[in-house]
Amino acid sequence: MDLSIENLDRMSPEEERQFMERFDAMLAEEDDSAAREHLAAGQPIYYREQDTPPGHVIKKHSDGRKDLVDFSTGEERFVAPLPV
C-alpha cells in the first residue's frame, strides 16, 4: 500500500507506524518558516511531537491554541484541547 496520508484510514497498525515514522522524519528536516508564515496568515498548522499518540497530530491555531486531532477516518476529528 502507498503509505500516504490519503490512505491513513486503510493502513494496518504496522503500516500506520511506518507512515508516522516517515512523517516525523520529514517534519524534522523542514525549517519552520513556512509554518510561521501559515500561522501569521491566520491558518492552522499540523505537526507531531515525540509523545503525540499514534494516529494523532497536533493542530496549532494562529491564536496559539493547540488541539489533539485524529485523521484515522479520513476526516479531521477533534480529540482534546492541549495546554499551550
Residue pairs with C-beta under 8 A, 6 or more apart in sequence:
1 7
1 10
1 11
1 15
3 11
3 15
3 18
3 19
3 22
4 19
5 19
5 23
5 71
6 74
8 16
8 19
8 55
8 71
8 72
8 74
9 71
9 72
9 73
9 74
11 19
16 54
16 55
17 54
20 48
20 54
20 55
23 48
24 48
27 47
27 48
35 45
35 47
38 44
38 45
39 45
39 60
39 62
40 62
41 62
42 62
43 62
44 59
44 60
44 61
44 62
45 59
45 60
46 57
46 58
46 59
46 60
46 69
47 57
47 58
47 60
48 56
48 57
48 58
49 58
52 58
52 68
53 68
55 70
55 71
55 72
56 68
56 69
56 70
56 79
57 68
57 69
57 71
58 66
58 67
58 68
58 69
58 82
59 66
59 67
59 68
59 69
59 76
60 66
61 67
64 84
65 81
65 84
66 81
66 82
66 83
66 84
67 78
67 79
67 80
67 81
67 82
68 78
68 79
68 80
68 81
68 82
69 76
69 77
69 78
69 79
70 76
70 77
70 79
71 77
